[in-house]
Amino acid sequence: MSFNSLLIHSCDIQAKSLNRTGYEKTESWTEIAENVPCRHDSSSNVKINDGNIRVNSDDDVFFFKPDVQIERGNRIVHDGVSFDVIKVGKLYNATTLHHLEVIARATDHN
């Protein structure tokens, strides 16, 4: 089974830009890639802080081909839900970049 066959979802990737309107700067999002093959999973990581407090992470994980252009601060739109990109991890095999693992958090705003 190839890695590409595991990418059963698709998403759009957006970048934020700031525009000046009068004296204010307003955010807007621009599509930088559409219908990007990916795989969306919920993270099952559990974090322990100070040895006494257990915090469950509500972050999600997206898997992408290694040539996808995505970075921290971008936004992923998947199934009508927007996710802020928190971290982009590059995973290598023995010789080359194999795939990207992106940690993202669902947002309440569009």
KADA-V413497 format. One line per field, one symbol per residue. phi: phi as a letter, one per 40 degrees, with the letter a starting at -180 (. if undefined). A space follows every 50 residues. Layout:
BEGIN
phi=???
END
This chain:
BEGIN
phi=.ccdccccbaabbbbcbbbcbgcbbbcabbcbabfccabbbccbcbbbbf gbbbbccbcbbbbbcccccaadgcbbbbfgbcbcccabbbbbccbbccab bbcabcbcbb
END
